Amino acid sequence: MRAAALYSAAGSLLLTTLATTAPAQGAPPAPGSAEARGTAVAAGRAAAAGIAFGDCPKAEDLPGGMRCGTVRVPLDYAHPDGKQLRLTVSRVRATHKDPRNPKRKVPGQGALLYNPGGPGGSGLHFPLVGTVPAWKRIAGAYDLVGYAPRGVAPSAPLSCHDPGVFFKGPRPAPTQPSDAYKKERAAEAEAYARGCAERAGESLRHYHSLNNARDLEVVRAALGEERLSFMGASYGTYLGALYAELFPARVRRMVFDSVVNPDPAMVWYRNNLEQSEAFEDRWDDFKEWIAGHDAVYGLGDTPRQVQNSYEEASERLAEEPAGGTVGPAQLQGAFLRAGYYDDYWPRRAEALSAYLKGDPQPLVDQAGTRTAKGAKGAENANAVYTAVECNDAAWPADFEVWDRDNTRLARRAPFETWDNVWTNLPCAYWRVPRQRPLDVRTVPGELPPTLILAAERDAATPYEGALELRRRLSGSVLVTERDAGTHGVAGGPNACLNGHLEAYLLQGRLPARNTSCAPRPEPEPSPAP
């Protein structure tokens, strides 16, 4: 997930974890192991059963034209006859229409399965992209298929905490937290880890990335596909990389969009350190953009002045939360999301400007308390994220390691560092046996050619992750969006990137070598509040 330049800056602190991480327990199964045999059994059953598509679950608010069904997968692949989970799958059939030539009937190419990342994200809404102009040619050739991975509602949903209180604001967001505050948050993290264990019981240990990859193989079989066409974004790229390592002969086409660094040494503690540093650079990009539109927002005509405006708002919110719910942490969370997607920049800048001018409502609308339904979904996503990342690999078990590494990092990257710590700290108190990350590497001819897409200044999955995956997957080609930082670039406004995506998915054609595209246009400022 993290960029090369960032690793050199953070490398010294990362090395402190080598002797202090909790030992990993278990290892990826070798071919012929119980899990491999169990996967083959489950895939055979799924191929025979297929998927009975019908109406979608009402709670998912999916349109009537989309069809849904379920696929049975073992909770534990070492025991394929034991407890089963039902994964919900959504599908929209290929249109067989060419938007450039209405008279031409497009031949079908089977199913394109998608994972949006997280871990904890649901792909059930993915088939709706077929209505977006940039996706219509792909939707003409492919059945667009999404699914809710294990643990993600409605696929045997996980929960670790009462969603009614988990996301309630306001909260502080100190960039230099006191020892007392650190102790308070560590106690919360330990309680959260305990809640995961108590609510999920013995099942908790089976929610991890290797089982997610095995689930993909079972879903492929249930769809009746001999080989898998797959697109993964963010964490979905790591899932795809594991699938490519475990089932290379089953890969047809594979797109990796915004790439997690798959180096086993980076999964997941080091990846998150790199992410925190990358978000500082992206926050600088955002401040520079706001400063360039000072005539619109009045937040300052230099990044330093914009930072001062942000800090002034945070201080005011600490004294009197906006709408009673938006404190410094809610402000930081809203602006962190703008680090993922620059489409958010105008609205966030507008909300900050309005707040400082006396109108808190835009900020409350963008950063305020979730609805009950939204809180439930967000807590479920957070529970799956925590379970998968904590189960996947060893983490430092001593808070002193987290404190030392992140205190150093926060001196140069204060924007996200401590928020990232609080998100992942339950893994320090995890009492479930861990997996050992799989060393993904393919040799020439083992895997069909694959396409890697990445934005050069992506903070959520820094660019080094794309370079690392390119080194590890023989025959892969990397297409870079230069000097851009939006997380998730496929099917967006960049016609150059979309051209490479279409050429690969529709024709199996890749550039002869790694290449790049000019960046998308920067967002236009919204009207002054």
BAMARPA-958086 format. One record per residue (C-alpha): residue number from 0; chain; x, y, z. Coordinates in pm, 1 decimal, decimal comma, padded with zeros to 6 digits. Layout:
<rs>
   pos   unit          u          v          w
   NUM      A          X          Y          Z
...
</rs>
This chain:
<rs>
   pos   unit          u          v          w
     0      A    00000,0    00000,0    00000,0
     1      A    00288,5    00245,7    00039,8
     2      A    00522,4    00444,3   -00183,6
     3      A    00895,5    00393,0   -00230,9
     4      A    01004,0    00739,6   -00121,9
     5      A    00800,9    00701,2    00192,0
     6      A    00968,3    00376,5    00285,7
     7      A    01309,1    00538,4    00289,8
     8      A    01177,4    00807,2    00523,4
     9      A    01005,0    00566,4    00759,0
    10      A    01237,6    00268,1    00729,5
    11      A    01424,1    00318,5    01055,1
    12      A    01113,4    00322,1    01269,3
    13      A    00966,7    00022,9    01087,8
    14      A    01262,5   -00190,9    01184,8
    15      A    01170,3   -00155,4    01550,9
    16      A    00888,2   -00403,1    01500,3
    17      A    01099,1   -00696,6    01390,7
    18      A    01168,9   -00833,3    01734,7
    19      A    00845,1   -00726,2    01901,2
    20      A    00558,0   -00856,5    01692,2
    21      A    00332,8   -01130,0    01819,3
    22      A    00426,9   -01458,5    01652,4
    23      A    00222,7   -01567,4    01356,2
    24      A    00046,8   -01895,9    01401,1
    25      A   -00030,1   -02124,0    01112,4
    26      A    00083,2   -02076,7    00754,3
    27      A   -00065,6   -02074,9    00406,1
    28      A   -00155,3   -02425,9    00303,9
    29      A    00067,5   -02607,9    00061,9
    30      A   -00091,0   -02767,1   -00244,6
    31      A   -00259,4   -03086,3   -00129,7
    32      A   -00313,7   -02953,6    00221,4
    33      A   -00645,1   -02982,8    00400,3
    34      A   -00746,5   -02628,6    00301,1
    35      A   -00656,3   -02687,8   -00064,9
    36      A   -00853,9   -03010,8   -00070,0
    37      A   -01143,5   -02840,5    00107,3
    38      A   -01145,0   -02562,6   -00151,3
    39      A   -01164,1   -02816,1   -00431,4
    40      A   -01454,8   -02990,8   -00257,1
    41      A   -01641,9   -02664,7   -00202,2
    42      A   -01581,5   -02548,1   -00560,3
    43      A   -01707,4   -02877,8   -00698,1
    44      A   -02026,3   -02849,6   -00496,8
    45      A   -02074,4   -02488,0   -00602,7
    46      A   -02027,8   -02574,5   -00970,2
    47      A   -02295,1   -02841,9   -00940,9
    48      A   -02536,6   -02618,7   -00750,8
    49      A   -02486,9   -02295,5   -00944,7
    50      A   -02658,1   -01980,3   -00820,7
    51      A   -03035,0   -01940,9   -00810,6
    52      A   -03064,0   -01571,6   -00894,3
    53      A   -03378,3   -01390,5   -00787,0
    54      A   -03481,9   -01079,3   -00598,3
    55      A   -03212,4   -00899,5   -00400,5
    56      A   -03235,0   -00851,2   -00021,5
    57      A   -03459,6   -00552,6    00050,5
    58      A   -03219,1   -00417,1    00311,4
    59      A   -02953,6   -00361,4    00043,7
    60      A   -03166,7   -00109,6   -00152,5
    61      A   -03070,6   -00259,6   -00487,7
    62      A   -03275,0   -00179,1   -00800,6
    63      A   -03523,2   -00428,7   -00936,8
    64      A   -03320,7   -00496,6   -01250,8
    65      A   -03040,2   -00649,1   -01047,9
    66      A   -03061,0   -01014,0   -00949,6
    67      A   -02910,5   -01176,2   -00640,6
    68      A   -02838,9   -01523,0   -00510,7
    69      A   -02620,3   -01697,7   -00256,6
    70      A   -02317,7   -01926,2   -00265,1
    71      A   -02232,3   -02167,2    00017,2
    72      A   -01871,6   -02165,3    00137,5
    73      A   -01716,6   -02348,7    00433,7
    74      A   -01636,5   -02140,2    00737,0
    75      A   -01318,9   -02351,1    00768,0
    76      A   -01177,4   -02490,3    00444,0
    77      A   -00993,3   -02759,0    00635,5
    78      A   -01338,8   -02895,6    00722,8
    79      A   -01554,2   -02844,0    00412,1
    80      A   -01840,2   -03050,3    00558,5
    81      A   -01858,3   -02831,3    00868,8
    82      A   -02034,0   -02501,2    00923,7
    83      A   -02127,3   -02318,8    00603,7
    84      A   -02163,5   -01947,5    00526,4
    85      A   -02383,6   -01800,6    00256,0
    86      A   -02225,5   -01525,8    00048,6
    87      A   -02469,4   -01294,8   -00130,1
    88      A   -02388,4   -01235,0   -00498,2
    89      A   -02540,5   -00971,2   -00729,8
    90      A   -02546,5   -00971,0   -01107,7
    91      A   -02655,7   -00771,6   -01410,3
    92      A   -02632,9   -00964,5   -01737,0
    93      A   -02424,2   -00835,3   -02025,5
    94      A   -02624,3   -00603,2   -02249,9
    95      A   -02452,0   -00730,8   -02567,6
    96      A   -02480,3   -00372,0   -02694,8
    97      A   -02203,0   -00157,8   -02836,3
    98      A   -02261,3    00208,4   -02741,7
    99      A   -02052,3    00309,9   -03045,1
   100      A   -02244,3    00092,4   -03291,4
   101      A   -02608,7    00016,1   -03197,6
   102      A   -02638,5   -00240,0   -03481,5
   103      A   -02356,6   -00457,0   -03353,1
   104      A   -02430,8   -00740,0   -03112,3
   105      A   -02138,9   -00777,0   -02872,1
   106      A   -02035,6   -01135,1   -02794,7
   107      A   -02034,7   -01223,4   -02426,2
   108      A   -01713,9   -01284,4   -02235,0
   109      A   -01862,4   -01433,0   -01918,8
   110      A   -01865,2   -01277,6   -01573,1
   111      A   -01648,6   -00995,1   -01441,2
   112      A   -01630,8   -01027,8   -01062,7
   113      A   -01541,8   -00724,4   -00851,2
   114      A   -01414,6   -00659,4   -00499,3
   115      A   -01411,7   -00293,4   -00384,8
   116      A   -01160,3   -00332,1   -00105,2
   117      A   -01173,4   -00257,7    00263,2
   118      A   -01142,5   -00524,4    00382,3
   119      A   -01505,8   -00486,8    00477,0
   120      A   -01641,7   -00329,6    00160,2
   121      A   -01943,9   -00473,2   -00018,2
   122      A   -01945,2   -00512,6   -00395,0
   123      A   -02318,2   -00574,0   -00425,0
   124      A   -02376,9   -00237,8   -00594,6
   125      A   -02097,6   -00289,1   -00848,6
   126      A   -02320,1   -00410,4   -01134,6
   127      A   -02480,5   -00064,6   -01141,4
   128      A   -02165,5    00078,0   -01303,4
   129      A   -02290,7   -00065,7   -01630,8
   130      A   -02514,7    00239,5   -01662,8
   131      A   -02217,1    00479,3   -01643,0
   132      A   -02087,9    00583,5   -01988,6
   133      A   -01727,0    00485,6   -01913,2
   134      A   -01838,5    00130,2   -01834,7
   135      A   -02094,4    00066,4   -02109,3
   136      A   -01860,3   -00110,6   -02349,4
   137      A   -01743,1   -00343,7   -02073,1
   138      A   -02105,9   -00397,2   -01964,0
   139      A   -02186,9   -00496,2   -02319,1
   140      A   -01945,5   -00789,5   -02304,4
   141      A   -01951,4   -00898,8   -01940,3
   142      A   -02204,0   -01003,9   -01682,3
   143      A   -02116,4   -00759,0   -01404,4
   144      A   -02100,6   -00946,0   -01075,2
   145      A   -02054,0   -00815,3   -00723,2
   146      A   -02067,2   -00989,4   -00389,2
   147      A   -02054,2   -00931,1   -00015,2
   148      A   -01744,9   -01111,5    00119,3
   149      A   -01765,3   -01328,1    00430,0
   150      A   -01857,4   -01118,4    00729,6
   151      A   -01994,9   -00828,0    00523,7
   152      A   -02372,7   -00793,4    00553,5
   153      A   -02572,5   -00981,2    00443,7
   154      A   -02304,2   -01254,5    00414,5
   155      A   -02291,8   -01384,1    00774,9
   156      A   -02222,8   -01031,9    00908,0
   157      A   -01966,5   -00973,0    01180,7
   158      A   -02006,8   -00723,5    01464,3
   159      A   -01768,9   -00627,9    01744,4
   160      A   -01950,9   -00342,4    01915,5
   161      A   -02292,8   -00181,6    01956,0
   162      A   -02318,6    00034,8    01641,5
   163      A   -02546,4    00277,0    01824,7
   164      A   -02258,8    00403,5    02036,7
   165      A   -01948,9    00308,2    01837,9
   166      A   -01953,2    00611,8    01606,0
   167      A   -02108,4    00871,5    01833,0
   168      A   -01938,7    01209,9    01838,0
   169      A   -01792,3    01442,9    01926,5
   170      A   -01437,4    01323,9    01986,7
   171      A   -01096,9    01493,2    02011,6
   172      A   -00821,0    01436,5    01756,0
   173      A   -00491,3    01527,3    01920,1
   174      A   -00186,9    01515,4    01694,6
   175      A    00030,3    01492,2    02007,0
   176      A   -00185,3    01282,0    02240,3
   177      A   -00112,4    01280,8    02611,4
   178      A   -00017,2    00965,0    02795,8
   179      A   -00360,4    00967,0    02959,9
   180      A   -00534,6    00984,8    02622,2
   181      A   -00319,2    00706,1    02481,7
   182      A   -00408,1    00489,8    02781,9
   183      A   -00778,3    00562,7    02727,2
   184      A   -00764,5    00468,9    02359,1
   185      A   -00558,9    00155,7    02428,6
   186      A   -00825,1    00041,5    02675,7
   187      A   -01092,6    00102,1    02410,9
   188      A   -00894,1   -00099,2    02156,3
   189      A   -00853,2   -00388,4    02396,7
   190      A   -01227,0   -00382,7    02472,5
   191      A   -01305,3   -00377,8    02100,0
   192      A   -01083,1   -00680,0    02035,5
   193      A   -01252,6   -00856,8    02323,6
   194      A   -01593,2   -00769,6    02176,8
   195      A   -01495,8   -00925,2    01844,2
   196      A   -01392,7   -01246,6    02018,1
   197      A   -01703,3   -01261,7    02236,4
   198      A   -01950,1   -01190,7    01956,8
   199      A   -01794,7   -01415,6    01690,1
   200      A   -01655,8   -01689,7    01914,3
   201      A   -01449,6   -01963,6    01753,5
   202      A   -01560,4   -01848,6    01406,7
   203      A   -01353,4   -01529,4    01428,1
   204      A   -01024,7   -01695,9    01331,8
   205      A   -01164,7   -01792,5    00990,4
   206      A   -01219,4   -01435,9    00866,7
   207      A   -00894,7   -01365,9    00683,5
   208      A   -00759,7   -01294,2    00336,8
   209      A   -00660,0   -01649,7    00248,4
   210      A   -01015,3   -01766,2    00307,2
   211      A   -01142,4   -01466,8    00109,8
   212      A   -00929,9   -01585,5   -00183,3
   213      A   -01067,1   -01937,8   -00146,8
   214      A   -01418,0   -01792,4   -00142,3
   215      A   -01342,1   -01625,3   -00477,3
   216      A   -01257,9   -01965,9   -00621,5
   217      A   -01588,5   -02108,2   -00499,1
   218      A   -01785,2   -01812,0   -00637,9
   219      A   -01608,6   -01857,8   -00972,0
   220      A   -01718,8   -02218,3   -00981,8
   221      A   -02075,4   -02130,5   -00881,6
   222      A   -02094,9   -01879,9   -01168,2
   223      A   -01999,9   -02157,5   -01409,4
   224      A   -01679,4   -01984,0   -01520,0
   225      A   -01386,8   -02205,2   -01616,5
   226      A   -01150,1   -01917,6   -01547,2
   227      A   -01195,4   -01600,4   -01346,0
   228      A   -01211,7   -01246,0   -01480,3
   229      A   -01164,2   -01025,6   -01176,2
   230      A   -01116,9   -00663,1   -01084,9
   231      A   -01005,7   -00562,0   -00737,9
   232      A   -00961,8   -00213,0   -00598,5
   233      A   -00752,0   -00122,3   -00293,8
   234      A   -00761,3   -00425,4   -00058,1
   235      A   -00925,2   -00608,1   -00349,7
   236      A   -00584,8   -00600,0   -00522,4
   237      A   -00430,0   -00792,1   -00235,0
   238      A   -00714,3   -01041,4   -00255,0
   239      A   -00658,6   -01076,4   -00628,6
   240      A   -00285,4   -01125,1   -00578,0
   241      A   -00348,9   -01407,2   -00330,4
   242      A   -00591,8   -01569,8   -00574,1
   243      A   -00334,0   -01542,1   -00853,4
   244      A   -00077,0   -01716,5   -00631,9
   245      A   -00311,8   -01990,3   -00509,8
   246      A   -00505,1   -02053,0   -00834,1
   247      A   -00297,4   -01922,0   -01128,2
   248      A   -00446,3   -02170,7   -01375,8
   249      A   -00793,8   -02034,6   -01297,8
   250      A   -00711,6   -01674,1   -01394,0
   251      A   -00847,3   -01542,0   -01723,4
   252      A   -00805,5   -01165,8   -01682,4
   253      A   -00725,4   -00965,4   -01371,9
   254      A   -00720,3   -00590,6   -01307,7
   255      A   -00550,9   -00445,4   -00998,4
   256      A   -00668,9   -00089,5   -00930,1
   257      A   -00482,7    00110,9   -00659,0
   258      A   -00252,2   -00151,2   -00521,9
   259      A   -00181,9   -00271,1   -00169,4
   260      A    00184,3   -00358,1   -00123,1
   261      A    00179,7   -00742,6   -00110,4
   262      A    00528,4   -00781,1    00039,6
   263      A    00470,9   -01011,5    00339,5
   264      A    00692,5   -00787,1    00552,5
   265      A    00450,6   -00498,4    00490,6
   266      A    00125,3   -00679,0    00580,5
   267      A   -00029,8   -00497,9    00768,3
   268      A    00146,9   -00291,9    01035,2
   269      A    00413,1   -00146,9    00808,7
   270      A    00164,9   -00079,4    00531,2
   271      A   -00036,8    00135,9    00768,9
   272      A    00270,5    00333,8    00873,8
   273      A    00343,5    00405,1    00509,0
   274      A   -00018,1    00506,7    00453,2
   275      A   -00006,7    00760,1    00735,1
   276      A    00295,9    00927,8    00581,2
   277      A    00142,5    00928,5    00234,4
   278      A   -00170,4    01101,5    00358,8
   279      A    00043,1    01390,7    00482,4
   280      A    00154,7    01450,6    00123,4
   281      A   -00200,6    01426,7   -00002,3
   282      A   -00321,2    01667,6    00267,7
   283      A   -00052,6    01907,2    00141,6
   284      A   -00194,2    01869,4   -00211,7
   285      A   -00542,2    01954,7   -00085,3
   286      A   -00420,4    02259,9    00107,9
   287      A   -00232,6    02384,1   -00197,0
   288      A   -00551,0    02351,2   -00405,3
   289      A   -00756,7    02542,0   -00146,0
   290      A   -00491,1    02814,9   -00130,4
   291      A   -00508,8    02846,6   -00507,6
   292      A   -00879,8    02926,4   -00472,3
   293      A   -00858,1    03172,1   -00184,8
   294      A   -01083,6    03411,6   -00373,5
   295      A   -01358,1    03148,6   -00347,6
   296      A   -01308,4    03009,8    00003,5
   297      A   -01117,2    03276,0    00195,9
   298      A   -00918,0    03014,8    00388,7
   299      A   -00575,7    03157,2    00302,0
   300      A   -00363,0    03194,9   -00006,6
   301      A   -00081,3    02968,3    00115,0
   302      A   -00093,5    02608,9    00243,2
   303      A    00026,4    02732,3    00584,4
   304      A   -00263,3    02975,9    00606,6
   305      A   -00505,9    02700,4    00507,2
   306      A   -00357,7    02481,4    00781,3
   307      A   -00415,1    02766,8    01026,4
   308      A   -00779,2    02789,3    00919,4
   309      A   -00822,6    02414,8    00966,5
   310      A   -00662,9    02428,9    01312,3
   311      A   -00880,9    02723,8    01408,9
   312      A   -01189,7    02521,7    01315,6
   313      A   -01064,5    02220,5    01510,8
   314      A   -01005,0    02434,9    01819,8
   315      A   -01351,9    02587,0    01797,8
   316      A   -01509,5    02243,8    01758,4
   317      A   -01324,6    02121,1    02065,9
   318      A   -01488,0    02399,9    02265,6
   319      A   -01833,1    02373,2    02108,9
   320      A   -01907,9    02078,4    01875,6
   321      A   -02107,2    02167,5    01565,7
   322      A   -02458,9    02032,5    01587,1
   323      A   -02358,2    01868,9    01913,0
   324      A   -02187,5    01585,1    01723,9
   325      A   -01901,8    01722,6    01512,2
   326      A   -01578,4    01758,4    01706,9
   327      A   -01214,4    01761,9    01594,7
   328      A   -01214,5    01388,5    01513,9
   329      A   -01522,3    01422,2    01293,4
   330      A   -01360,9    01716,0    01113,6
   331      A   -01043,0    01515,6    01060,6
   332      A   -01241,4    01216,1    00934,4
   333      A   -01427,5    01426,0    00679,1
   334      A   -01105,3    01578,9    00547,9
   335      A   -00933,2    01240,0    00548,5
   336      A   -01196,7    01113,9    00304,3
   337      A   -01102,0    01404,8    00079,2
   338      A   -00751,6    01256,7    00077,8
   339      A   -00896,2    00953,2   -00096,8
   340      A   -01103,5    01133,8   -00357,1
   341      A   -01030,5    01482,7   -00486,4
   342      A   -01392,7    01508,4   -00602,3
   343      A   -01461,7    01585,5   -00234,6
   344      A   -01228,4    01885,9   -00228,5
   345      A   -01478,5    02158,8   -00327,3
   346      A   -01746,6    02051,1   -00079,0
   347      A   -01503,4    02009,8    00209,0
   348      A   -01345,4    02348,5    00144,3
   349      A   -01689,6    02504,8    00118,3
   350      A   -01796,8    02348,0    00449,5
   351      A   -01482,7    02465,5    00630,1
   352      A   -01524,2    02816,0    00491,3
   353      A   -01890,4    02832,7    00589,3
   354      A   -01818,1    02707,8    00940,2
   355      A   -01553,4    02971,2    01002,9
   356      A   -01797,2    03235,2    00874,6
   357      A   -02063,3    03124,9    01121,2
   358      A   -02265,1    02861,9    00933,4
   359      A   -02196,3    02511,5    01074,0
   360      A   -02465,8    02328,8    00876,9
   361      A   -02258,1    02221,4    00572,0
   362      A   -01997,8    02074,0    00807,1
   363      A   -02264,2    01898,7    01014,4
   364      A   -02414,4    01757,7    00694,2
   365      A   -02078,0    01621,0    00580,0
   366      A   -01924,1    01507,8    00909,3
   367      A   -02217,0    01458,0    01146,9
   368      A   -02366,0    01152,0    01309,7
   369      A   -02470,0    00863,0    01087,1
   370      A   -02825,8    00733,6    01069,8
   371      A   -02897,0    00414,5    01262,4
   372      A   -02879,6    00214,2    00940,2
   373      A   -02558,0    00387,7    00835,6
   374      A   -02400,2    00326,8    01176,0
   375      A   -02486,8   -00042,0    01161,1
   376      A   -02329,9   -00079,2    00818,9
   377      A   -02020,9    00117,4    00917,7
   378      A   -01969,4   -00087,6    01233,5
   379      A   -02004,2   -00407,8    01031,1
   380      A   -01745,0   -00283,4    00781,5
   381      A   -01509,8   -00186,9    01064,6
   382      A   -01554,0   -00527,5    01230,9
   383      A   -01461,8   -00709,4    00909,0
   384      A   -01168,7   -00475,7    00846,8
   385      A   -01037,3   -00541,9    01196,1
   386      A   -01090,0   -00918,1    01186,3
   387      A   -00924,0   -00965,9    00848,5
   388      A   -00623,2   -00742,9    00910,5
   389      A   -00566,1   -00872,3    01263,4
   390      A   -00599,9   -01234,1    01151,5
   391      A   -00382,2   -01196,8    00843,0
   392      A   -00045,2   -01135,4    01004,4
   393      A    00152,0   -01062,6    01319,4
   394      A    00120,9   -00718,9    01481,8
   395      A    00321,9   -00559,5    01763,8
   396      A    00173,4   -00683,7    02090,7
   397      A    00339,5   -00413,2    02300,4
   398      A    00182,8   -00065,9    02287,1
   399      A    00526,5    00083,3    02347,0
   400      A    00619,9   -00018,5    01992,5
   401      A    00314,3    00154,2    01845,1
   402      A    00383,0    00458,3    02061,1
   403      A    00749,1    00483,4    01964,4
   404      A    00695,4    00433,2    01590,6
   405      A    00398,1    00664,9    01560,8
   406      A    00534,3    00939,4    01786,2
   407      A    00831,2    00960,3    01549,6
   408      A    00610,5    00945,1    01243,0
   409      A    00365,5    01206,1    01370,3
   410      A    00643,2    01465,6    01392,3
   411      A    00647,5    01482,1    01011,0
   412      A    00305,3    01335,0    00930,9
   413      A    00056,3    01447,4    01197,2
   414      A   -00258,3    01452,7    00983,8
   415      A   -00353,4    01082,6    00989,6
   416      A   -00094,4    00907,3    01204,8
   417      A   -00274,1    00877,0    01537,8
   418      A   -00616,0    00822,5    01381,5
   419      A   -00463,3    00528,6    01194,8
   420      A   -00323,3    00395,0    01522,2
   421      A   -00662,1    00399,9    01695,2
   422      A   -00821,7    00224,6    01396,2
   423      A   -00573,6   -00064,4    01399,0
   424      A   -00477,8   -00087,5    01765,5
   425      A   -00722,6   -00372,8    01843,8
   426      A   -00472,8   -00594,2    01661,3
   427      A   -00229,9   -00544,7    01950,3
   428      A   -00477,4   -00721,7    02178,8
   429      A   -00593,7   -00991,2    01936,5
   430      A   -00602,1   -01335,9    02091,4
   431      A   -00696,0   -01531,9    01781,0
   432      A   -00429,1   -01738,2    01598,2
   433      A   -00275,8   -01542,7    01310,5
   434      A   -00202,4   -01642,9    00955,1
   435      A    00137,1   -01595,0    00792,2
   436      A    00119,4   -01370,5    00480,8
   437      A    00160,7   -01551,0    00151,3
   438      A    00468,5   -01462,7   -00054,6
   439      A    00306,4   -01382,4   -00389,2
   440      A    00540,6   -01452,5   -00681,0
   441      A    00472,0   -01595,7   -01024,4
   442      A    00718,7   -01713,0   -01287,8
   443      A    00689,5   -01649,7   -01663,2
   444      A    00404,3   -01846,0   -01815,9
   445      A    00244,2   -01934,0   -01483,5
   446      A   -00015,9   -01656,9   -01497,5
   447      A   -00189,1   -01482,4   -01790,0
   448      A   -00089,3   -01117,9   -01842,6
   449      A   -00253,6   -00885,7   -01589,9
   450      A   -00318,5   -00509,8   -01574,3
   451      A   -00213,1   -00285,2   -01284,7
   452      A   -00353,8    00068,2   -01252,3
   453      A   -00225,8    00325,0   -01003,0
   454      A   -00225,7    00697,0   -00931,8
   455      A    00120,2    00830,8   -00855,8
   456      A    00013,1    01028,4   -00545,1
   457      A   -00248,4    00788,1   -00408,7
   458      A   -00227,4    00803,4   -00030,1
   459      A   -00451,6    00512,3    00065,7
   460      A   -00240,6    00268,9   -00136,1
   461      A    00088,0    00445,9   -00206,3
   462      A    00255,5    00393,8   -00539,2
   463      A    00528,5    00158,9   -00416,7
   464      A    00257,3   -00106,6   -00381,9
   465      A    00195,9   -00101,0   -00757,0
   466      A    00568,0   -00121,6   -00830,5
   467      A    00604,3   -00413,8   -00589,0
   468      A    00313,6   -00608,5   -00739,1
   469      A    00452,3   -00544,2   -01086,2
   470      A    00781,7   -00701,5   -00975,7
   471      A    00603,3   -01003,0   -00829,1
   472      A    00355,6   -01088,3   -01106,8
   473      A    00535,5   -01199,1   -01419,4
   474      A    00377,3   -01059,2   -01734,4
   475      A    00190,7   -00779,5   -01558,2
   476      A    00191,2   -00426,1   -01698,2
   477      A    00157,5   -00107,4   -01493,2
   478      A   -00030,3    00198,1   -01618,2
   479      A    00026,6    00504,8   -01400,0
   480      A   -00183,7    00818,6   -01370,2
   481      A    00093,9    01074,3   -01329,4
   482      A    00080,8    01342,2   -01060,1
   483      A   -00269,0    01237,7   -00950,3
   484      A   -00388,3    01102,1   -00618,2
   485      A   -00745,1    00976,8   -00642,8
   486      A   -00786,6    00631,3   -00491,4
   487      A   -00947,1    00398,6   -00746,3
   488      A   -00888,5    00513,1   -01103,1
   489      A   -01060,2    00254,7   -01324,8
   490      A   -01369,6    00377,2   -01506,1
   491      A   -01324,0    00734,8   -01385,8
   492      A   -01277,4    01056,3   -01584,8
   493      A   -00934,9    00967,8   -01729,3
   494      A   -00997,8    00854,4   -02088,0
   495      A   -00640,7    00732,1   -02128,8
   496      A   -00667,8    00493,5   -01833,8
   497      A   -01011,9    00379,3   -01945,3
   498      A   -00875,3    00304,1   -02290,9
   499      A   -00617,6    00067,4   -02143,0
   500      A   -00885,8   -00091,5   -01921,7
   501      A   -01117,7   -00153,6   -02217,8
   502      A   -00839,6   -00283,8   -02442,7
   503      A   -00740,9   -00536,5   -02178,0
   504      A   -01084,6   -00655,2   -02068,6
   505      A   -01239,9   -00659,1   -02415,7
   506      A   -00944,2   -00772,5   -02625,9
   507      A   -00686,5   -00904,3   -02381,1
   508      A   -00447,5   -00638,9   -02511,9
   509      A   -00186,5   -00471,0   -02290,4
   510      A    00077,0   -00205,7   -02362,0
   511      A    00410,8   -00352,5   -02464,1
   512      A    00568,2   -00203,7   -02152,0
   513      A    00479,3   -00004,0   -01843,9
   514      A    00328,2    00329,7   -01945,5
   515      A    00153,6    00634,0   -01803,4
   516      A   -00134,9    00871,9   -01858,8
   517      A   -00158,4    01245,0   -01796,5
   518      A   -00354,2    01331,4   -01480,2
   519      A   -00725,3    01400,9   -01471,5
   520      A   -00819,9    01768,9   -01443,1
   521      A   -00820,1    01912,6   -01093,6
   522      A   -01167,4    01968,9   -00947,1
   523      A   -01332,6    02304,3   -01005,2
   524      A   -01409,0    02510,8   -00693,9
   525      A   -01769,3    02531,5   -00579,9
   526      A   -01940,7    02870,0   -00545,6
   527      A   -01844,3    03077,4   -00243,3
   528      A   -02066,3    03011,0    00061,2
</rs>
